Amino acid sequence: MKVLVINAGSSSLKYQLINMEDESVLAKGNAERIGINNSCLKHTATGIDSIELQAELRDHKDAIKLVIESLVHPEYGVIRDMSEIKAVGHRVVHGGEAFSQSVLIDNQVMQAIQKNIELAPLHNPANIMGIEACRSIMPDTPMTAVFDTAFHQTMPKKAFLYAVPYQAYEKHGVRRYGFHGTSHKYVALRAAQLLNKPIESLKIITCHLGNGSSITAVLNGKSVDTSMGFTPLEGLPMGTRSGNIDPAIISYMMEKEHLTSGEVNETLNKRSGVLGLSGISSDFRDLAKASEDGVERARIALDVFTYQVEKFIGSYAVAMGGVDCIVFTAGIGENTPAIRKASCSNLKFLGFKIDDEKNESIPTAKKEGIITTDDSSGVVMVIPTNEELMIARDTMEIIGLTNP
């Protein structure tokens, strides 16, 4: 059984075709610059050299057509015809309170996703375009929506409510929603598998650290708290996002710098975080090199980031009454040993001791494994995230597909 996974952005469309019999990726790629000059499709099929196809992609429908043509192409395709694609799973960023799990897409679901555009104006419109493009080209193929927010719908009110007038929640849905849910769910399940323990018995803290970062407390397999909030701006300082700040700073900066609310929002989302602190880059690799070269603001930016990671880990250990396992994932979490070590430097009192050799060289070919010492009472792991596989698994379960 083959499932096509779609992640549509405003001017891009990423995809993977996964063979669910062995969960292998048959092909993957990215349609770039949709609706812009010089659009193209970068396509990689297993066992075949990657190719780049130049094409006029006026909209997401054109992109989907080219994706399908590439998948069935006699030279660089991987299937005979479209009938081999049994289902399509779509990543959707914001499901609001309407969805606590992935769902089969119908007109009612589309209306709900449309309604949540005001909560994710940069993401949901693109997700809708991807869904509509696929439905127009593959009208008889069942499709699912897998929401970034769904995994966090198990949070209790004490975790997701803000201390603002309750009417803001009742009338406008102002609450913590959380994001990266598909990633947090995948690595938590994988951690339980590697520990050979039921996830229902574990207290896990998952750290999705990338240009956008979030941390989640997973108690007995359910999200009970997470660092991102009403929007992905809350929580940790990130590549260009500020993370948590005193909200009074907003009106103060508007007055001092004569900024509009839109300009402040732009500053907090695109010119803050480690970029704003360092004045150098939003890329943690650049900051690591600059820090090694003695650039103080680069070092400070990294210190601020890892300090906040530690604080969230500590607070979630308290929220769950302990922690059995900490997982690092995503671009920074998977690939930056120094960040992992610094983020755990004060956790020895919780029983976590980083093994420097293991941390510097993840012990398996999959680049996943335990990086704590043998005498640690708690386990720290590195697990590469795989949101596409999680989407495909959810799709298989919803559609009721079973392998022959």
N, C-alpha and C positions, 0 to 999 in steps of 0.2 A: 504494500500500500504506500502510495506516494502523496505527501502533503506539501503544498506550496505555502511558504511563509512570506508575508508581505509586511514591510515596514516603510510606510510612505511619509516623506517629508514634504515641505512646501515646494521644493524644486528638485527632489530626489526620490528614488524608490529603490530600496534595498530588498533583496529577495534571497531565499534559499529553497531548494527543492530537496526534501529529506525522504529517504527510503525508510519507512517506519518498521520494516522487518528487522533491520539491524541498527536503526537510527543513524545511518551514515548520510553525509551530505553528498548528493549527486552533483549539484551545481549551485553556484551562488554568484551574486553580482550586484551592481549598483547602476541604475540609470541616473545620470547626473545632468544638471543644468536644464531641467524640464521647463519649457516655456521661455528659455533664454538661448541666446546665440551659442553655437558650438556645443550643443548637447550631444551626449554620447552614452553608450552602454558598455560598462566593463564587466565581462562575463568570464567566469572560470568554471570549467567542468572537470570533475575528478579524472586525473590521468591525461588531461589535455592541456596544452599551453593556454594561458590566459589570453584573451583577445579584447580589443577595444573597437567597438563599432560606432562610427560617426553617423548620426542620423538626426533628422529634424524631429524633435519630440515637442510637439506643440502643447501637449497636455499629458495627464497621467494615463489616459486611454492609449495614446500613442506608445507610451513607455511599456505598458502591459502587453500590447501587441508585439513589441520588439522582444520582450522577455520570453513570451511564448514561442515566437519564431526561433529564438536562440536555443530554447530547450528542446525543440524538435528538429533542429537543423541537422542534416546528414553528416556534416563534418565535425561540428563542435557541440551538438546536442546530446541529450542523455535519455530521451524517451522517443517512442515512435510517433505518438500523437497525443493530443490534449486529454483524451479519454483516460490516460494513465494517471492523471492528477485527480485524486478522489475527493480532495477537499482543499480549501484555502483558509489559512489562519491569519488574521490581521491584527497587528499590534495597534491598540488604541490607547492614547495616553490617559485620558480622563473619563471615568465612568460615573463620577460623582457618587451619590448614595444609592443610585439606581441599580448598581451591579456589584454584587459581592463575589461573583465568580465569572468565568468566561461563559459566553452565551452564543447560541446559534443566531445568525443575523437575519432579521426580518424587518419589515417596514417600521414596526414599533420600536425596535432596537435602534434603527437609524434615526428616528425622531428623538430618542433619548440622547444619543451621541450629539446630535445637532444642538439640543438644548444645553449641553455641557460645554459648548464652544466658549461661552463667557467665562468659564473656569479655566480653559486652556486655549486661548485665542491663537496661539502660535502653532499648536499641535493638532487639535481635533479637526480643523478644516482640512488639513493635509491628509489625515487618516480617512476622513470621509471621501475625499477625492480618490484615494486608492481603492476603497471599497466599491465605490460607484463604477470606477473603471473596470474592475474585475467582474462585477455583476453584469456589466453590459457585454463583455466579451465571453464570459463563462456563465450564462444565466442558469444553467442546470446543475452547476457544481455547488454543493453546500459550502457555506462560509461561516466562520466564527469570528467574534471579536474578543480579543484577550487584552484586558485592561491593566495598565500599570498600577492603577489605584485599587484594584479588586482585592488583592492579598491583604491590604491594610484595613479592610472593612470589618475585621474582627476586633479592632481596637475598642476598648471600653470608653464610655463618655469621659471619664476622668482623664484619659489620654488624648482624646481628639478635640475636646472643647477648649476654646479660648475664653479667658476671663473678660469678655466684653459683654454688653447687653445681650441677653439671650435671644432677643428678637433678631439679631444679626444672623444667628444660626437658623432660626425658624423661617425667616423671610428670604434670606439671601444665601443660605448654605455656607456661611462662614464657619469653617472648622478645619482641623487638620485632616488631610486626605492621604498624604504620603505618595511616593512615587518609586520607581525602580522595583515595583512589587514582583514582577515576573523573575527578575534576577535574584532578589532576596529569597523567593520561594525555591528556585532551582538549587541555589547553593546550600540552603538549609536542608533540603531533602538529600542532596548529595553528601553533606557532612554526616547525616545520620547513617547513610549507607556505608560510608567509609569507616565509621565507628562501630558498625554492625549492631546498632541499637535502634529501637523504634523511636521515631521522631516525637511521638506522644510522651516520651519520658525525658526529653532533653530541654535544657535551657541554652539557647544559641543566640549569639550576637553576630549579625552579618554586617560586614563593612564593605559597601559598594563604593570604592574610591576611584574616581576618574575625574574628568574635567567637570562633570557634575557628580556630586558625592552624597550618599545618604547611609545612615546606619539604622538597623532595625533590631528590636528585641523580639525573638521568636520563642514563645513559651508553648511547649507541647505541640509544636507544629503550626501555631497561629501567631500572627503579628499582633503584639500588644502595645507597641509604641514604635515610632519611627521619627527620624529627625526632620525630613522635609514636611512641609505643612500644607496650608491652603494653596500655595504654589511651590514650585521647586526652588524658590529663593531662600526659604527658611532652612536653618540647620547649620551644617558645617560651612566654613569659608571654602569656596571652590575655585576653579580656574579664574572665572571672571565675576562670580556671584559673591555677595557679601556674607551670606549666611545670617545668623542671628545678630541683630543690632538693637540698641535702644530705639524704639519707634519715634521718640522725640527728635532724633537726629534728622529725620526726614523734613519736618517743618523748620527746624533750625537751619539746615542747609538750603532749603528753599528761600529763606529770608536772607541769609548771608550771601549766597551766590546768585540770588535772583533767578532761581530755577522754577520751571513749571513742574507739576506732578509727573508728567511724562518724562521730563528730563531727569528727574531724580530716579524714577523707575529704570530708565536707561542706564544711569550711572551704577545703580546697585546690581543690575543684572549683567552688564557688559563691560564695566570698567573698574570693578571692585575685586574682591577675592585676593588671591595671591598675585594677580596682575597689578591690582591697585596698591597692595602693600610693597611689592618689590620694585614696581616701575620698570620691570624688565620683560616679563613674559607670563602667560598663563600656563605654559608648559612646564611641568614639574622637572623634566629632564634638564631644561635650560636653567632652572633655579638651582638644581643640584650642582651643576657645573659651576655656576656663578658663586655659589656658596663655598665650594672647594677652592675657588680662586680668591676668596676673601671678601666677597661683596656682602656687606653686613645686611642690607635690606633683603637680599635673597635668603640669607640664613634666618632672618626674623620671620619672613613669610612662611618658610617651612616649619619653623617652631610653632607659630600660631596655628597652623593646620594640624600638626600632630598633637598639640596640646588639646585642641578641641575634640579630636578623635578619642583621645584618652578619657576626656570628661564624659563624652556620650557613653563610652563603654562602661565606665564606672557607674553612671546613673542608671543604665539599663540593668546592670548586675543587681543594683538595689531594687529596681522595679520588679525583677523576677525572683528576688530572694536568692540570688546566686547565678552562676554561669558555668556551664560545662565546657562550652566550646566557643571560640571566636573564629570567624571566617573572614579572610581578606579576599576580595575579588575585584574585577574590572581592571581597567588599564593600569592605574597606579597600584592598586592592591595586589595585582598579580605580578607586576614587573619591577617593583621598587623595594628591594630588601631594606634599605635604610629607613624608608617611611614606616614599614611594618615594625622594625625594631624600635624606632623612636615612639611609635604609637602604643607600644607595650612596655615601655621602660619603667613605668611605675606600677605595674600590675602584679609584681611578685607577691604582694600581700594577698592576692586572690588565687595564688597558686600557679601563675603563668610565668615560665622561664623560657626565654627564647634561646634556642641552640643556634649560635652564629653560623656554624657550618651548614646546617640544614636550611637556615634562612637564606643564605647566599646561593645555595644550589638545591632547588626543590628536587626531592629524591626520585621522582618518577618521570617517565617520558611525557606524560600528560601535563607536566608542570603543576601537579597537585600533590598535596601531602601535608604531613604534620611538621611544624617547624619549632616545636617546643622540646625541651630536654626530656629524657626518659623518666626523670623523677618529678616532673611537673604534675600537679594534681589536676590541672586544667589543660585543655588542648587548644593550640592555635593552629589553624589550617590555612593553606592557600588553595583555592578552588577556582579555576577559570569559569566564568559565568557562561551560560549558554541559553540566552533568552529565546532564541529561535527554536531550539529543541523543546523548551518548556511550552511554547506556543503550539508546536506540532503535537505534543502529547495531550495538551488540553483539547485541541481540535479533534484528535482521534477519539477521546473519551466522550465529547459532546455529540459528535456525529454518530457514535456507536459503531465505529469501524473496528474490525478485528483482523489481524493478519491471518492469511490462509494457513 
